[in-house]
Amino acid sequence: MENAFNVIMIICLAVLGVLIVLTLFQTIKGKSITERMVPVNMAGTMAIVIMLILSVLLNESGILDTALLYALLSFLAVVVLSKVYIGVDKERKLRNDNKESEDRS
């Protein structure tokens, strides 16, 4: 029974590895920042799941700590990048509004 569990976990690891590669292709292909941020976040989440599966397979609790730390850093990175993107977008809109008002004058 334990052997079947290990085989299923290894298959899950392989599938997650393929999915991470596909999300990285989507990141490269994305045209806007949001089309690039979402796949990067998905790849990070899948990396966390891979760490958790490896923790179970290898019976190592230290990997759980690493996965938790990586999850926190990934969350903070998404929050910071979203905040920066919102600020850049507001500034761009403000510049466009100022330019339009100058063109009308």
FENJO-V862931 format. One record per residue. N is the residue number from 1. SS is DSSP state (2 for helix, 1 for strand, 0 for the rest). PSI is psi in whole degrees, -180 to 180 (none if undefined). D_LAST is the distance of its C-alpha to the last C-alpha in Angstrom with 1 decimal. Layout:
n=N ss=SS psi=PSI d_last=D_LAST
n=N ss=SS psi=PSI d_last=D_LAST
This chain:
n=1 ss=0 psi=-40 d_last=78.5
n=2 ss=2 psi=-32 d_last=76.8
n=3 ss=2 psi=-41 d_last=76.6
n=4 ss=2 psi=-39 d_last=74.7
n=5 ss=2 psi=-44 d_last=72.3
n=6 ss=2 psi=-39 d_last=71.7
n=7 ss=2 psi=-43 d_last=71.1
n=8 ss=2 psi=-42 d_last=68.6
n=9 ss=2 psi=-40 d_last=66.7
n=10 ss=2 psi=-38 d_last=66.7
n=11 ss=2 psi=-42 d_last=65.4
n=12 ss=2 psi=-41 d_last=62.6
n=13 ss=2 psi=-42 d_last=61.8
n=14 ss=2 psi=-44 d_last=61.6
n=15 ss=2 psi=-44 d_last=59.4
n=16 ss=2 psi=-37 d_last=57.0
n=17 ss=2 psi=-43 d_last=57.0
n=18 ss=2 psi=-41 d_last=56.0
n=19 ss=2 psi=-36 d_last=53.3
n=20 ss=2 psi=-42 d_last=51.8
n=21 ss=2 psi=-42 d_last=51.7
n=22 ss=2 psi=-39 d_last=50.0
n=23 ss=2 psi=-32 d_last=47.3
n=24 ss=2 psi=-37 d_last=46.7
n=25 ss=2 psi=-41 d_last=46.2
n=26 ss=2 psi=-35 d_last=43.7
n=27 ss=2 psi=-43 d_last=41.9
n=28 ss=2 psi=-38 d_last=41.7
n=29 ss=2 psi=-21 d_last=40.6
n=30 ss=0 psi=142 d_last=37.9
n=31 ss=0 psi=-38 d_last=34.3
n=32 ss=0 psi=172 d_last=32.4
n=33 ss=2 psi=-40 d_last=33.5
n=34 ss=2 psi=-34 d_last=34.8
n=35 ss=2 psi=-12 d_last=36.9
n=36 ss=2 psi=-32 d_last=38.4
n=37 ss=2 psi=-39 d_last=38.9
n=38 ss=2 psi=-48 d_last=41.0
n=39 ss=2 psi=-34 d_last=43.6
n=40 ss=2 psi=-41 d_last=44.0
n=41 ss=2 psi=-40 d_last=44.7
n=42 ss=2 psi=-42 d_last=47.1
n=43 ss=2 psi=-39 d_last=48.9
n=44 ss=2 psi=-42 d_last=49.2
n=45 ss=2 psi=-41 d_last=50.8
n=46 ss=2 psi=-33 d_last=53.2
n=47 ss=2 psi=-37 d_last=54.1
n=48 ss=2 psi=-43 d_last=55.0
n=49 ss=2 psi=-39 d_last=57.2
n=50 ss=2 psi=-43 d_last=58.9
n=51 ss=2 psi=-40 d_last=59.7
n=52 ss=2 psi=-41 d_last=61.2
n=53 ss=2 psi=-42 d_last=63.3
n=54 ss=2 psi=-36 d_last=64.5
n=55 ss=2 psi=-41 d_last=65.4
n=56 ss=2 psi=-44 d_last=67.6
n=57 ss=2 psi=-42 d_last=69.1
n=58 ss=2 psi=-7 d_last=69.9
n=59 ss=0 psi=46 d_last=70.8
n=60 ss=0 psi=118 d_last=68.7
n=61 ss=0 psi=-17 d_last=67.0
n=62 ss=2 psi=-29 d_last=65.1
n=63 ss=2 psi=-30 d_last=62.8
n=64 ss=2 psi=-40 d_last=61.8
n=65 ss=2 psi=-42 d_last=60.5
n=66 ss=2 psi=-41 d_last=58.5
n=67 ss=2 psi=-41 d_last=57.0
n=68 ss=2 psi=-44 d_last=56.1
n=69 ss=2 psi=-42 d_last=54.4
n=70 ss=2 psi=-38 d_last=52.5
n=71 ss=2 psi=-42 d_last=51.4
n=72 ss=2 psi=-44 d_last=50.0
n=73 ss=2 psi=-39 d_last=48.2
n=74 ss=2 psi=-43 d_last=46.8
n=75 ss=2 psi=-47 d_last=45.5
n=76 ss=2 psi=-38 d_last=43.9
n=77 ss=2 psi=-41 d_last=42.3
n=78 ss=2 psi=-41 d_last=40.7
n=79 ss=2 psi=-46 d_last=39.4
n=80 ss=2 psi=-45 d_last=37.9
n=81 ss=2 psi=-37 d_last=36.3
n=82 ss=2 psi=-43 d_last=34.9
n=83 ss=2 psi=-44 d_last=33.4
n=84 ss=2 psi=-44 d_last=31.9
n=85 ss=2 psi=-41 d_last=30.5
n=86 ss=2 psi=-42 d_last=28.9
n=87 ss=2 psi=-43 d_last=27.3
n=88 ss=2 psi=-41 d_last=26.0
n=89 ss=2 psi=-42 d_last=24.7
n=90 ss=2 psi=-41 d_last=22.9
n=91 ss=2 psi=-40 d_last=21.3
n=92 ss=2 psi=-43 d_last=20.2
n=93 ss=2 psi=-40 d_last=18.6
n=94 ss=2 psi=-42 d_last=16.8
n=95 ss=2 psi=-40 d_last=15.5
n=96 ss=2 psi=-40 d_last=14.4
n=97 ss=2 psi=-42 d_last=12.6
n=98 ss=2 psi=-39 d_last=10.8
n=99 ss=2 psi=-40 d_last=10.0
n=100 ss=2 psi=-39 d_last=8.8
n=101 ss=2 psi=-33 d_last=6.5
n=102 ss=2 psi=-37 d_last=5.2
n=103 ss=2 psi=-33 d_last=5.5
n=104 ss=2 psi=-27 d_last=3.8
n=105 ss=0 psi=none d_last=0.0
